[in-house]
Amino acid sequence: MKKVLRSMAAFILCGSIVLSSAACGKKKSGKTAKVVQESDTYYSAETIELPLPQADSDREVNMALVDHCYFLKSVVVASYAIDYQLPKELSEKYQNYIMNPMAMNEEDSQKLLDEVYSYSLSGLVIYNLDGSTRCTIPEKTGDPSHIAKVMETDDGRLLALVEYYGQAPDWNLTYSIAEIDANGETTKLFDLENENEMFHDILLLDNGGFIGVGYQQIVELDENGKKVASDANNIDNSVLQQVLCQDGQYYGLFEDMTSIVNATEFLRKFDINTGKFAPESIDVPYSGLLTQGNDGVYFLEGDDVEKIDIASCSTEKVLFSWNNVDLNRKGINSICFRSEEEIYVVQVKALAEDPYFFNLKDPKINLVKLTKEAKNPHAGKSIIEIASSMNYAMLPDVLLDRIVEYNLNSENKTRIEFVDYSTISTIIPSTETDKDTLISQTVDKVYLDMQNGSGPDILLDFGEFSQFDNEKILLDLNTMIDGENGLNRDEYMDNIFRACEKDGHLYQMPIIFSASGMVVDKQYTQGKESWNYDDLLSVIDSLPDNKSMIGETYWVDVLKELLYSNGRSFIDYEKRTVHFDDPEFLKILEITKKIGSLRTSDEILESDMEQFYSGTNISEYYLKQGMTASAIVRLIHILEFAEYEASCSGGVDFIGTPGNEIGGLSAEYNMSIGISKNSSYQKEAWDFVKYLLEEDAQVECVHLIDGFPVNREACKKVLSEQVGRYEKAIENPTVGYAQELLESYPVLNSETVDRAMAVLDNIFTVKTFDKTVFLLIKEEAEGYIMGDRSAEDVAKNIQNRTATVVNER
């Protein structure tokens, strides 16, 4: 389940290219460098860490998290949960009870449950804006009530929406409004008239009444909790997420769940005078990212802090650019606007969890006070510009913290700022096609600027776009690696560096990588270390009717896998030529048609949703059950390697993609970096790159991004840490399905680390291609895949169209 949510989050966040902030004042091609002026807006940031209830020092924290955290008028409210590690004996006793509850009498079972529950702690903490704790409201074991939401009146009183769980057999859910005193004690004021509605949110109206927010409808209540009116959305499969308020007007924010994979959001105005929704819906381009502030609605996730006019779902006002603040802004989810000179934001940060072995802990709540300075203290510094193809929220803290540290160092004569190239940086496209098109357009903009010398100094995460691997665009980083301030290649996975070279030049350096390609049952590779397209076609044609080459995979994804692994051979940017009339390309089309599915990735995913959400590795499962002869993999974790390694009784070969003459899997950029050939700050940029390659920084990067470090010792450390978490999970069993899944895993140990390192050391190619060219190929190839055109005709059109694109570059 955790792996699923993580991958879905990555899909959503990477759906658009969000490269953070102002792209003015270029300095290349004879242009004057951008220099900070005294008059430039700047906010100083004072960060106060808000304390959570103290953990029990005698018990090891297994999991800790901060869930909701939001501003009211003068306080910050946060909900927290801490689970301690159960002693092994108690855990086993509890597991036996869960599996056979009737074996224990009522008194003993209650005693056992009380002891188990004592290892959990949860509740609410309310903080003042000076960072002090106003009160703590712990949840009590066995208490049928729960505080769902806190509100604040104009005179500073705290009110709470309290839900009460009823008794069997009806289990009715009822609600009341209570007042919270200075000690965190609650006093019920009155019950709410809710009938069958289930409220998950509530708003306090100016007239003293309330708006109760259910999952399907909205309920207006008076100051005594009596129902005034209610209305439900008439669009099927929609869920009311929250109600947003702007200038006394209220809007329901709905999520249309017609497609589980591509859920969309829309707004409908709610009139408190009529108690009805307006019939019109307003599309929301800021899907999942609108934040209710104390004085309106905000968008905090882009390069600017924007106040939103939700009536039109457009920007009402830009408060400031995040480049005007030296702050790692990840995790900021609420804002309190006091004035133009004083703004508060609240930030929740935590170590990322392992995608397989749950270890989310050490959450921090930061209250950050932003104060507008009369003069910019960095006046006179030149700007080093950095652009990323990845959403800011997906970038590792170690990189962002390093940028903040660099910018605050008064001895540095330069300053790093993010530069935004996206057309609409806040939008998240609703379909894969929209996403690809937007990324292609944005990348082309960056390429053109780099080509004419006006682009950013540092490119972050453009490794998968092969057009940038060009001596006119980027610096050959081999000259830096082997230079005076270089690296000892023995300390790094130099084969990965070499894999990413183009004609002996390293234009984009991998910082973190994954290993991808094909894993094949040994009986079909016949001892070969590599294979060509004819080998694969021969295996496909030899398979019995009850076995397929791979699990069901959208034909576009098959085509992408084949092209991205070996696509460099079809395009020569130096000579501006393409070679899609090559017979090898016709074989790629043939393979794609033979093993690709006409169903889209979303359709395949939704049909397998049960297995997907259960955490089952479907490709590995099919291979293990003998349903397929191979699997297309993308390894980011030692467990994935071990599962595939053990999937076939006769063993598997990590042979990679056909067309790779050397064999082995391919490196895939999880994080890459390049330095502009035209940058005036190449030395400073290289120092920044070297920092990201240090062992500690590499390990920290993986804690967020997943994948493998290029620093050899860091890679071994990451793999060993993953083995350690597995061993700890085995020693401390959990309850139910999670334990069954854990016990189904192959054994992980130090020998597994050695074998995984051997597979990573056998990588000599990289996955990269030109996305604009790929979109043209996909468009033309569809005719052949659907049986409407010949492969030769399609290849001819692809040759002509892609030649035009490459020549125009």
N, C-alpha and C positions, 0 to 999 in steps of 0.2 A: 504493500500500500504506500509506504513512504517513498519507494523508488518511483511509483507511478506519479504521485503528486509532484515529486521533484522534476520528472521529465516533462510533465504537463506545464509546470511553471516555467521551465526553460523554453518550451515551445512558445508560450504566451509572451514572455519577456523578449524573446528574440524575434518576435513577429514583425517588428519594425526596427529599423536601424535608428537608435537614439544615440547620438554622438554629442556630447554635452557642451554647448554654449558658444557665444558670439563669434561670427566668422568675419570680422572686419579688420582692415589694416594689415594686409599681407606684406611680407618683407622680401620676397624673392624677386628674381628677374629685375633687379635694379630698383625695386620698391623699398621705401623706407621701412625699417623694422617698426613693429608696433611697440610703443613705449607707454608705460603706465603714467598717467597725468595726475596731479594733485586733485583735480576736480572730478576724477573718475569715482563713481560710487564704490564705497567699501563698508562692509559691516564687520566689526570684530565679533568673535564668537567666544562666549564664556560658557563652558560646559560643567554642569553639576551632575554627578552620578547619584541617582535617587536610590536609596537603600531598600532592598527587599527584606522581608522578615528573615531573621538569622536562621541559617541551616543548622541542624543538629550536628555538632562537631564530632560526635561519636558514631555517626552514621555516614556512609558514603552516598553522595547524591548520584542517583542513576539517571534522572531526567529532571530538568527544570526549565520552565518556559514562562514567558509573559505573553498573555493572549491579547485582550483588548487594552488599549492605552489611548486616552483621549483627554482633551482639554474641556473644561466647563468655563464659566466666567472667570473664576479666580483660582481654580485648582486643577490638578491633573489626577485622573483616575486610572488605575491599572489593575488588571486581574492577573493573578499568578498561580502557579501550581508547581509543587516540588514533590518528586517521588524518590524515596531512598531505596537503596538496594536491600532487598529482603535477605536475611540469612538463609543459607542453603536449606537447612532443616525446616525452617518455617515455609519457605517457598515450595518445597516438596510436599509438605503437609497440606498446604493450601491447594496445590494442584490436585492432589488426591481427593480433596473435599469437592472441588469443582467437578471432577469426573464422576464422583459418587457421593452426592450430598446426603443421601439417606443413611449412609453408614455412620453418621455422627448424630448424637442427640441434640436437641435444640439449644440447650445450655452450653454445651461444648462448642457447637458451631458458632454461636454468637460470640463466645470468648475468642475463638480463632479469628473471626472476622474483625473484631475490635483490635486485636493485635496487628493484623495485616493493615487495617486502615490507619493505624498509628504511624505507619511508615509513609504516609502521604500528608501533604499540607497544601491548602489552597485557600483563596479568598480574594479580598480587595484591599488595595492600599490607596489612600487619598493623600496627595502632597500639596503643599502650598507652593507658590511661585518662587519662594526663596530657597526651595529645596528641602525644607523641613517636612516631616511627616505629620499630617493633620490627624489621621487616625488609621487604624488597621481593623478590617472586619473579616476575621477568619471564618471559613465555613466549618460547621460542626458536624461531626460524624452522626448520621442518623437524623439530622435536622431535615424535615420535609420542605423547608423553604430555601429559596435561592434568590440573591439579588441579581436581576437581569440587567439593570441599567440605573445609573445615578444621574440626577438632574440637579441644577442649581437655580434658585430663585434670584430675583434682582436684589434682594436684601441679604444674599449670602447663605440662605438656608439650603441644606442638602436634602433632597428627596430621593427615594428609591422606588423603582418598580420591583416588587417582590412577587415571585411566583411560588405557589404552594402545590405540592404533589399530593393528590388524594390517595385514599386507601382502596384496596381491592374490594369488590371486583370492578368498580367503575373507573378508578384511577383518574378522577376528574382533576383538571388543572385550573386553579383559580388564581386571581391576582389581587394585589392591594397596593396602595401607596403608603409608604412609611417615611418617617423623618429620621435622619441620622444625626446623632449628637456628636459632641467633640470627642467622646470616647469610643465612637464607632458603634454605639448601641442604637438599635432601631426601635421606633415606636409606631405601631400601625395607626394610620389616620382614618382610612376608609377602604372598603373593597371596591374593585372595579366591576362594572357590569360587562362581562365578556361573552356570555353564552358559550358558544363552541369555538370562539376565536382563540388562537394561541399567539400571544404577543412575544416577539423577540426583540422589540425596541419600543421606545416611547419618547415623545417630545412634549415639552411643557409649552403651552400656548401663552400669549401675552395676556389673555383674559382669565388666566388661572386654570383653564381646562387642559386637556391632554389629547394627543393623537397616539393611539395604540397601533403599532405596526405588526400585522400578522404576515404569514407567508403568502397568503392569497388576497387579503383585503386589508383595508384601513378602517379604523374605528375612531370616531370623534367622541370624546367624553367631556362632561362639564367638570367644574371644580370639585364636585362631590363624587365623581367617578361614574355618573349615570350616562348611559349611551345617548348621544345626540343624533348621530347619523353614522352610516357605514356604507362602503362601496367596495366592490371587487373589480379587478381588472378582467376584461372580457377576452383576453388573448390566451388561448390554450398554452399549456406548458410554460407559463411565465411564473416567476417567483418574485415577490416584493422583497428586495434586499434591504432598503432603508428609505426614510423620508428625509429629503434635504430641504433646508429653509434658506430663503434669500429675500430680504426686505419684507418680511411678513407674508411671503408667498411660499407655498409648500408644493413639493414635487415628489412623487413616488418614483424610485429608481427600481426598475424591473429587469430581471435577467430572463431572456427567452431561452429555455432549455430544450427547444425542439431538436437541436443537435448537441449531444453531450460534448463533442469535441470542439465545436465552434459556437459556443454560446455567445449571444450578443446582448447588449443592454440598451434600454430606452427609458425615457422619462415621460411621465404624464402628470400634468398639473392637477392638484387637489384643491378644490374650493371649500374652505371651512364654512362658508355661508350656506352653501347648498348641500355640503357633505358628499359631493360627487366628483369623480375624475372627469377632466376634460376629454373629449373623444380623440383629440389629436395626440399622436406619439412623437416624441423628439428623439432622434437617433443620438446615441452617445459615442463619440469617437474616442473618449478617454476611458475605455472599458476597464472597470474595476479600480480606477485610479482617482476618482473624485473624493475629496476630503471635506467634511463639514468643519468649518472654522467657527470661531466665536462670533464673527460678524459677516459670514457668508460662506460661499463654497470655493474651494481652492483646488488647483492642480499642482502637486508638489514633485511629480516624478520626472518632469522634463528638465531642460537646461535652465529654464526660468521658473521663478515662483509666480504663478498666475492666479489672479482672482477671476473666477468664471461667472459669466452671465448664463445661468442655466436655462433661462427662457429661450435662448438661442443656441445654447451649448457652444459658446464662443468665448474668447478671452475678453474680459471686461477691462483688466488692467494688469500690466506686468509690474510686480513690486520690485524685483531685482533679479539679476542673474546669479546663479550659484557660483560663477567665477568671481563674483564680488565678495565672496566669503571663503576663508580658509577653513574648510570643514569637510570631512568625509560624511556626506549627507545620506548615505545608505541607512535605511531603517527609519527615516523620518516619516511619521504617519499622521501628525496632527499639528495644527498651527494656532497660535493665539496672537492676533494682531492688535497691539496696544496703540501704536502710532507709527508713522513713517520712520521714526527714529528708534523704536523699541518693538521688537518682534520676538516671540517665544516659539520654539518648536520642540516637540518631544520625539525622542529617537529610541527605538528598541533594537538592541544588537545581541546576537548570540552566536556561539560557535555553530558552524553547520553540522548537520548530522551525517553520519555514514549512510550511504544509500541502502545498506543491507543490515547493519548492526546499529540499532538505535543508541545514540549517545549525545543527544541534544542537551547541553547544559551551559551553566555560567552565563545566563542572560543578564543584560545590563539595560537599565532605563536611564537615558540621559536627558536632562532638561537643559536646553541650549538657549541662552539669551543672546540675541543679535542686536548689536547697538551700532547705529549709523555714525560713522566718523566724519568730522568736519573736513578733514583732508585725508587723502589716500596715503597711508604710511609706506606704500611700496612705490611711490612716485620715482620715476627715473629708471626702473627696471625694464629690460626688454622681455618680450613674451616668447616663450617656446610653446608652439601650438601642437597639440596632440589630438588626433581624431580616432575614434573607435567604431568598429562595426558592431559592437555589442552594447546592449542596454547597460546603463550605469549600474543598475542593481545587480547585474551579473558579473561585474568586475570584482576582483578579489580585494579585500580590505588592505592587504599588505601593499598593493599598488597605490590605492587611494590614500592610505595613511602616509605613504612615502611622498606623494605629491604635496600633501599638506605640510609635512615636515620640511620638504625642500623649499616651499614657498614662504614659510615663516622664518627661514634662516636668513638673517639680515646680511650675512656675508656673501650670499649668492647675488650675482648681478642680473640674473635672469629669473623668470617666473613661468611656471607651467600652467597653461589654460587649455580647457577642452574647447574644441571648435565643432560647431553643428553643421552638418551638410544635408540633413534630412529635409525633405520637402515639407512634411507634416510630422514633426518629431514625436508628437503625442499619440498619433493614431496607431491602433493595433488592427491590422487587416483581418477580415473575417474568414478568408480562405487562404489556402496554401498558394494559389495562383497570385492573389493580391500581394501576399508577402513577398514572393519571388520577384514580382514586377517592381515593387517599391525598393527592395534591396538592390536590384539591378540598376535602377535609375539613380539611386543615391551613390552607389559605387562608381558609376560612370562619371558622376560629377567630381568625385574625389580624384579619379584618374586624370580627368582633363586638367584639373588644377595642378596636380603633380607633374603632368606633362609640360605645362607652360611655366613651371617653376614657382607657382603661387600657392602651392598646397602646404599642409602642415609639416612640421619638422619630424614628428613621430607618427607612424601608422600602427595602430593597435588592433589586432585581430582582423587583418585583411589577408592572412596567409592563404585562405582557401580560394582567393581570387587571383588566378595565375597571371592576369595581365600586368600586375604590379611587379612581377619578377623580371625586371628590365633595368639595364645599367643606366638608362636615361632617367629613370624614375627614382630608384633606390640605391643606397650605398651598399657595396659588397661588404657584408659584415665579417667575411673571412679576413679582410685587411685589418679589422679591429681585433678579432680573436688572436691573430698571429702577430699583432703589433706590440708596441712598447708597453701599453697598458692592457694587455690581452688576457687570455685564459689558458690554463693548462688543460689541453684537450683530454688528457687521461682522466681528469676529474669529472668528465661529462660523457653523456652517451653520444659520442661523436658520430656514430652511425646515423643517428637521427638528424644531426646537423647536415651530414653529407646527403641524406635522403632528400632534404629540402633544397639542395642546391639546384640551380639551373645553369647548365653548361659550366660547372665548376665554381659558380658564384652563389653566395648565400645572401639573398636579398631580404628574406623574411625569416627571422630566427624563431623557432618554437620555444616557448617558455614552459608550457604544459601541453602534453599530447595524449591522444588515445590511440589504440591499435585497432585497425579495421581491415576488413577483407573477408575472405571465405575460409571457413573451417570445414574440412571434408573428411568423411569416413575413409579410413586408410584403404579399405578394399577397392575404392574407386580412384585413388591416386597412383596406385601400383608402384610405390616407392619413389615417385618423382618429387623433386624438391621445388619444381615450378611447373606450370602448364600453360599452354597457349589456348586460343579460342577453339581450335579444332579438337583439342583434348576434351574441353568442356562439352562441346556439341556431341562428341562421341559418347560421353557418359550419359548425357541427357537422353540420347536415342536408345541407350542400352537398358534404361531403367524399366522395371515391370510396371504394369498399370496401377498397382496399389502404392507406388512410391513416386514422389516428385523430387526434383532437384533441390528446391528450397521450399520453405513454408510460403503460404500465399503472400505475395508482395506486389504492390502496385507497379505496373510496368515502368512508370516514370522513375521510381526509386531504383529499379534494376538498371535502367539506362544510366542513371546518375552514378551508381556504384561503379559501373564499367568505365564510364568516361572520366570520372574524377580520379580514378586510380591510375589511368594511363593517358589522360587527355593531352598532356603536354606534347606528345608526339604528333598531334594533328594540327597544332598551331605554332607558327614561328613568328613571333612579334618583331624580331630584328629585321627579317626579310619581308614582313607583312604578307605572309602566305598561309593558306590553310590546305589541309590534305584530307578532306572528308570524302574524296573520290577513291580513297585507298581501299583495297579489298578487305583489309582488317576491320574497317568501319562497317562494312556490310555484314561481317560476322557478328559484330556487336549488336546490330539491329536484329539479326536472326535470333541470337540468344535471348535478347529482350522479349521478342515475340513468343518464343517457346516457353519461357519460364515466368514471364510477367503476367500479372492479373489485370483484367479490365476494371476491377473494383478499385476505388480510390483508397488511399491509406486510412482516411476517416471511416469509410464504410467497412473496411476490414477490421479496424480497431473496435468499432461499435459492435460488430458481430462477435468479437472475442472479449467483450468488456468484462465478463465475469472472471476469466483467467487473468486478464490484465490487472484488475483491481486486487486479485488475490495474491499478487506478487509473483505469479508463475512466469518463468522465462520461456515464452512460447516457442521460440526458435530452437532452444536447447531441448525442450520437451519433445518436439517433433523428431529431432535428431536421435534422441535417446530411445524413443518408441519405434524407431526404424521407419518412420513415415516419410523421412526425407534423407537424401544422401549428403546434404551439406547445409550450412547456415551462413547467412551474411551477418557478420558480427561487428560490433563496435565495443571494444573492451575498455573499461575505465577502472576496473577493480579486480583484485586477485581472485575473488570468489567467481567472477564470470569466467576467468581463465580456467579455474579448476573445474567448474561445471562442464564446460565444453571439452576439456581434456578427458573427463571421465564419462562422456556421453555415449561413446561407442565401445562395445566389448573388445574390439580389435584395435582400438586406438583411433586417434584423429591426426590429421596433418593441418597445421596452421599455414596452409600453402599460399594463401592470399588470392588476389584476383588474376584471372587469366590475362596474358599479355605482359606480365611482369617477368622478365627473363631470369631474374635472380631468385625469385620466389620469396616467400614470407609475407607477413601482413604489411600493411602500409601505415605510415604515421598520418594522423589526422590532427590538424591544428586545433587544440582547445583554447590556446592563448598564444598569440604570436606578436612579434614586434619588428618593425623596420624603421630605418632612418633615411630621411630624404637625401637624395644626392645633392640637392641644392640648398640644404640647410646651412645656416651660418653657425649652428650650435651642435655640430656633430659630436664633439668631445663631451659636452655636457649630456647629450642624449645617450652616448655610450656608457657613461658613468651610471645613468639611470638603469640601463639595460643590465649592467653588471650586478647591480644591487638585486635585481629580480632573479638573478641566477645563483645567488648565495643559498646555501643549504637551508637555513631557517626560513628564508623568504619563499623558497620553492615548496617546502612542506606546508607553509601557511596558505599558499595559493591553492594547493590541492584540497584543503579543508573546505573551500567554497566551490571551486570549479569542477572537481573530479578529474580523474585522469592520472597521468604519470609525469613526474618531473624529469627534466633533462639532466639535472645534477645527479650523478650516479649514486652518491651516498644518500641524497634526499629520496631518490626513487626506492632504494632498498629500505629506508626508514619508513616510508609510507606503506609499502607492502607488508613490512613487519608489524606496523601498527594495526593494519587491517586484520592480520592473523591474530594479534593480541586481543582485538575486540571479539573476534570469533571465539577464541578460547575462553574469554571471560563470559560470553553469553552461554557457552556450553556448561561452564561450571556453575552458573547461576540460572537455572531453568526458569522460564516464564510459563504462563498458563495458556492452554488452548492451542489454537491453530499456529500461532507464531512459533511455539516450541516444536510442533510437528514439522514446520517448514525448516526450522533450524537444524533439526536432526536429519533432514533429507539431504543436507548439503554434504559434499565431499569433505574429507578431513583436510584442514589447512595447517601447515607447519612450516618450519624453516626450509625444508626441501621444496615445498611448493613455491616459496620465494625464489629459490635458485632456478627452478624450471621456468617460472614466469619471466625472470630476468633474461634467460636464454632466448625466449621467444621475442622479447623486446629488443635484444641485441641482434636479432635476425631481421630487423626492419631496414630496408634500403630504398624505399620509395615513399612518396608523400601524396596525399589526396589533395588535388587542387585543380581548378578549372575556371573558365570565364563564364560567369553566370549569365551575362547577356547573350553570349553565344549558345549556352545551354538552352535558354528559353526558346531560341530560334529552332534549335535541333528538336526540342520537345514538340514544338508546334508542327513542324514538318513530319516528324516520325509518326505522329498519331495516325496519319493516313495509311501508312504501311501496317501499323499494329492493328488497325480496324479492318484491314483487308481491302482497302479501297485503291491502293497504289502499290507499285512495285518498289522494292528496296532500292533499285538502281535509280528510279525516277526521284525518290525521296532524297537519296544521297546527292544527286545532281543539284537539286534545289538548295539543299543545305550548303553545298560547296559554294554556290553563287551568293547566297544571302550572307553567309558568315564571312566570305571574302570581302564583301562590301563593308561590314562592320569593322573588321580588323584593319582594312585599308584606311578607313576614316579616322582611325586612332593615330 
